[in-house]
Amino acid sequence: MMNSKKIFFYTALVLLSSLGMYAQKRITKESKPNIIVIIADDMGWNDVGYNGSEIKTPTIDNLAKNGVQLNRFYVSPTCSPTRAALLTGRPASRMGILSPISDKSELKLPDSIPTLPQLLKKSGYETALIGKWHLGLQLSSSPKAYGFDYSYGFLHGQIDQYTHLYKNGDQSWYRNGKFIEEKGHTTDLVTQESIKWLSEIRNKKENFYLQVAYSAPHFPLQEEEKWKIPYNKIAKDSSRRDYAAAMAHLDHSIGVLLKSLKQQKLDENTLIIFMSDNGAMEDWDSRKEYGGIHRPNTTLGDNTPLRDWKTSNYEGAVRVPCLLYWKGHLKNYKNSDYISVIDFLPTILGLAGTEKLPQTVEGQNIWNEISENKEIKNRPIYIRGHLQACLIQKPWKLVQNLPSKKGIPDYELFNIEKDPEEKNNLVSQNGPIFVKMKQELDMQISKDPKMNEKIKSE
């Protein structure tokens, strides 16, 4: 028989072990962060202050100053594909989405593939999407069909900032599966609804995932004079001034949202991800849109020093500003590893405690490397748009023109570490590297469905 001292010691050990297990579970649950993903629309590399822009973006710059800047973050060349990749963790071309879903298109995000909000709900998260959807133009294919508990904003890729109508006059503004009419500028309405959902609508006992997808700085540019005045003498023309005003309005609104987050004491357990959906457009011919009521824009965003504009697969279109901020959890530094938007789904799910990912996911969980400033394993990043496809593997980038065009090489090979502006095609000088990367690119393209749908512009 055990003596009384041994019995006491054994009982105490069991109690302490049980308490320890309870505390561990409690800490684990509490350590799950809330997630807010803020997406700018058509924002260029050089349209944020921390990258050297003349546009003042103090809120975004402050996040960059206190968070992790992803210096080599890659997305798709246009809006819908990037959003599809973000929500599924796989290249959008796998789902037949190569370009913006537009006009009367029936194309939508497939409902057979598990999405980020659906998977987060299994880990006890409440989910909401406020702002731009662009993955289905009908109410039947709005965010609710893909796992979002709450949604509000616009279905299309672009809208008039005040009437909230699509360029052809179609309705787009909705809340939870019903079209609505509201007065106000889109940037303000998206901010207000985000704050309202955080403070009044959501279940405050649950963790949350909130996707705040602004329309700014996408055209049409319709900003109040107060946002334009600071750029009257700085911008090189009135179009660039109006674009800068849209960015200033966006930055201010993000500041309002973050202030509300702090007031609600949510800032210490919320990971903020800020990104653009693709690089900037060079200009906009408005004559055939919105009944011609908006003047054209000769100058929009600035992708300097990167090459080209939205829709291409050159760096100016697919390499965009991105940063992560989580108060007290991330130290400030600039990460120069090659990271894809498809990595966000497995990374977010890892933070939420998800142990097993669906087989459809092709991205990887990079949280440990990001949070500890460790090198991320070099692996190929595949991006396919409707004009080009590319394969990126440090330090190389292979671009294929789809389809080939007279006077333009079928393939271009760049060392983007030494030549970030993609000026020097090195195919002829690096035969073995070209062959190896072409084989990988061909293999990736072979995994995509055959594309028969006619591609249209947004």
N, C-alpha and C positions, 0 to 999 in steps of 0.2 A: 504494500500500500504506500501511496505517496504521503509524506509528512505534510504538515500544515504550511510550512514555508514554501515547499515545492508547489503545492496546490495554489497558493497565493501568487507565486511567480508565474505559473502557467496561465492562470486566469487573467492576470494583468497583461501578459504578452498577447493573449487572444484579443483582449479589449483594445489594446494599442494598435494591433494589426488591423482590426475592424475599423477603428477610427481613422487610421491611415488610409485605408482603402476608400472610405467615404470622402475624406478630404481630397484624395487624389481625383476622384470622380467629380467632386464639386469644383475643384480648380480647373480640371479639364473642360468642363462645361462652360465655366466663366471665361476661360481663355480663348474660346472661339470668338473671332472678331466679327463685327458687322462689316459689311463690304459696301462701299459706294464707288461705282465706276462712272466717271464723268467723261463724256465723249464730245469733243468739238467736231464740227462738220467742215471738211475741206480746209483745215488749218495747216499752213505750210511750216517747214522746218524753221524758217527765220521769221516767224510771226509771234514768237514769244520772247520776252525780254531776256530770259536767261541764255538764249542762243544768240543774242546780240541785236535783236530787232529794235527799230526805232519806236515800235509800239510799246506802250507802257502796260505791263501785265503784273502788277505787284502781288496779287494773290497767288497766281500761278508760280511766280518767281519765289515766293516765300515757301511754297510747298517744295519746290526744287532745292532751295537752300537748306531745308531741314529733312529732306527725304532722299530717295535714291533716284537718280536720273538714269534712265535706260537710253544710252547713247546710240545703240544699234538695235532699235526695236522696229520690227517689220510687220506690215499689214498688207492688205490687198490694194490694188490700184484704184478701186472705187468703193462706194459706200456699202451696198448690200452685201457683197462678198466678205468684207471685213466683219460686219455684224454677224453674219452666218458663222464665220470661223470662230468668233468670240464665244458664241452661245453653244457651239458643238465641239470645240476643241479639235477640229480637223479642217483641212483646206476646203474652202467653199466650192472649188471646182469638183470635189467629190460628189457634191449634191447638184451639179449642173448650174451653179450660180457663178457666172463669170463677169457679170456687169450689173449696173443698177436695174432693179425691177421697176418698170416704168409704164406709163400710159395705161392701157387696158390689159396688161400682161396677167396671165393666170399663174405665172411662176410664183412659187412661194417656198419658204423653208419647209423641207419634208417633215411630216409629223411622225415618221417612223424612227427618227434618230433622237436619242435622249438629249435633252438640253440642260444647260446650266441651272435654270430655275427649277426644273423638274427634279434634278439630282439634289439640289440644295434643300428642297422641301423634305426629302427623306432624312436629312440631318437636322430637321427642326427649324429651318429658316423660313421666314416670310419674305415674299419677293414682290418687287414692283418695278415697272418700267415707265418712266416719265419722259415724254418728248418723242423723238424720232424712232419709228419702228423700221419701215422699209424692207420688211421680209414677207410681205403679203399685203395686197392693196384692198382686200375685202375684209369686212368686219368678221367674217367667219374664220379668217386667217390672221387675226390680230393677236397680240401677245398672250391673251388668256388661253388660246389654243395650244400654247407651248409652255405652259407652267407658271406664268406670272399671275399672282393673286390679284394684282391691281395694275391697271394701265391707263394711261392718259396721254394725249398728245396728238401726233399726226402719223398717218399710215404711210404717206408717200415720201419721196426723197427730197422734195423741195416744196415750199409753200410761200404764199404771200404772208408777210409777217403780221399783218393786221386782219385780213379777211380769212386767213388760214385755209385758202383754197389752193388746190394743185394748179399747175401751170395751164392745164386745159379746162379748168373750171370745176373739176370734180371735188366733191366733199372729201375732207381728210381728217378734220378735227373731231376727236371722239373721247369718250370716257367709258371704260369698262364695257366695250361692245356696242355702244350707241353713239351715233353722230350727235354732236352738240354745237351750239353757236355761242361764242364768248367774245367779248371785247378785250383788247389789249395786245401788246407786242409779245410775240412768241417767247422771246428770251425771258421776259418777266413772268409770263404765265407758267412756264416750265419750272422756274425757280419757286414761285409761290406754291405750286402744287406739290413739289418735292418737300417743301417745309411742312405743308399741311399734312401730307402723308406721314412724315416722321413724327409730328407732334400730336396729331388727332386721330388718324385712321388706323395705323398699324396696331397689331397686338404687341404691346410693350413687354410682354413676358417672353417673347421669342427674339432670337437673333434675326437680322434682316440683310437682304441683298437689295440694293437700290441702284438701278441703272438710269442715270440722268443724261439723256442724249439731246443736246442742244441743236438748234438749226444754225446757229452762228458759227463761223462767219460766212456761211453759204449765202449766195444770192437768192432772191433779190435783197439788196442792201437798203434797208429802210430805218435809219437811225435818227433819233432826235438830235437837234442842233447841239445840245450839251455834250454829246459824245464826240461830235465832229470838231468842235472849236479847238481842242488841244492840238489837232493835226492839220489845221489850215495852212500852216507855213512849213510843216515838216514833210508831209506827203508830197510825192512828185506830181500827182494829179488828183482830181476830185474823186475818181474811182478808188484809188488807193486810200484816200482820206476816209471815204465811206467804209471801206473794208477795215481800216484801223479802228474806226468808231464801233463797228460790230464786235471787234475783238475786245475793245475797252469795256463795252457793255457786258460782254460775256465774262470777262475777268471780274468785274464788279459783282455780277450776279453770283458767281462761284463764292466770292467773299461773303455775300449775304447768307448763302446756304451754309457755309462753314461756321459762321457766327451763330446761326441757329443751332447747329450741331453742338457747339460748345455750351450754349445756354441750356440745352437739354441734357448736358453732362454725358454726351455720347462720344465726344471727341477722343477720349483715351482708349476706347475699345473699338475704334472704327478704322479700317484700312481704306485709304483713299487712293484710287487709281485714276490718273488723268491721262488722256490720250487723244489723238486725232484719228479719224477713221481712214484717212488717206492724205496724201499731200495736196497742196493748193492747186487751184485752177489758175491759168494765166489770165483769161478774160472771159466775157460773157456777151453773146449776141442775143439780145432780148426781144428782137422784132417778132418772132413767131411764138412767143410765150406770154401768158397773162393778157392777151389782147393788145400787146404792144404798149401797155401803160407805163412800164418801167424802162428807164433809159439804159442803154448798154454800158458795160463796164470794160474799159480798155486795160485796166490793171487791177488784179485782185490780190492773191497771196504772193508770198515770197519763199521759194524753196532754196535760196542761196545758202551754201555754194553747191547744192546738189543739182543733178541734171534732170531737166524736163518737168512735166506737170502730171496732174491726175490723169488717169487712164493708161499711162505707159507702165512698164515694169522697171524703169530706171529709178535711181535712188530718190529723186525728188517726189515721186509718187508713192513709193512703198516704205521709205524710211521716215518715220515721223516722231515728233516729240512725245515722250511718255515718261511718267514719273510715278513713284509709289511713296506714300507718306502714311506712317502709323506712329503716332505720338508715343515716344518711349520705347519703341520696338525696332525702329530702323535708324541706323546712323547715316549721316549725310555722306554720300560719295557718288561718283559717276561710274556706272557700270558699262563697260565697252564690249561685253560678250554679245554674241548674236542671239537675239531672242525673237520669237514669233508670237503673234497674237493668239495662236492656238495653244500656247503654253499657259494662258491665264485660266482656262477652265480647270485643268488638273491642279494648278497651284491653289486656286480658290477652294476647290473641293478638299484638297489636303488640309487646308486651314480649318475647314468645317468638320473635319474628322472622318471624311469618307475614305474607306479603306480599299475598296475595289472600284476601278473605273470601267465603264463600258468598253467593249472591244472597238467601238467606232472612234475612240479618242486617239489622236496621233501626237498631241502635244505632250510635254512632260512637266512634272512638278518641279519648279525651280526655286521654291521658297527657301530651302536651306542655304542654297548658294547666294541668293539675294540678301537674306537677312544676316548672313555671316561673311559677306563679301568674299566668297570663294569663286573660283573659276568654274564657269558652266561648261560642261563637256561640249566640244565642237561637233555639231551634227548638221546635216543639210536642211535648209529651209526651202520649201517649194511653194512658189506663188504662180498662179495662172490667172491672167485676165483675158479680156476678149481681143486684145491686140498682140499681146506677147505672153510668154511664159519665162520663168527664170528659176535657176537653182543657185542658192547661195551657201557656200561653205568656206569659212574663213581660210585664207584671205580672198577667195575667188568668187566670182559671180558670172554665171553663164546665162545670157539672154537669147531667147529664140523668138524670132518674129513669126506671128501666126495670123494670117498666112504670110508666106514670103512675098516681098514686093520688089519690083524692078528697081535696081540701083541701091537697094538696102541689103546688107549681108544677112543671110539666114541666121547666123549665129554671131554673137559678140561675147568675148571673154575679157573680163576686167579683173585686175587686182585692186579691189576696192579699199584696201588698207593704204596702198601707195597712191592710188588714183581714185579718190572718192567722187570725183566729178565725172568719172567714166568717159575719159577722152581717148584712151588708147586701147584699141581692140587687139588683144594678144593671142588670138586664135592661132595664127601662123607660127608664132614664136614658142608656143607651149602645146605642141601636139598631144603628148601623153595625157596632160591634165585635161585638155579639151575632150579627148575621147572618153576618159573616165567620167567626166561630169555629164557629157551628152548621154552616156549609157544610163546614168542615174536619172537624168531629166526625162528620158524616154520611158523609163520604168514608172516614174511618177505619173506621167501623162496617161500611160496605159491603164492606170487605176481609176481614171475619171470616166464617166459615161460619155458616149459620143454626143457631141453638141449639134443639135439640129435646129434649135430655136433661133430665129433671126435676132441679132443683137441690136438694141436701140439705145440711144443716149438717155440719160436721166431727164 
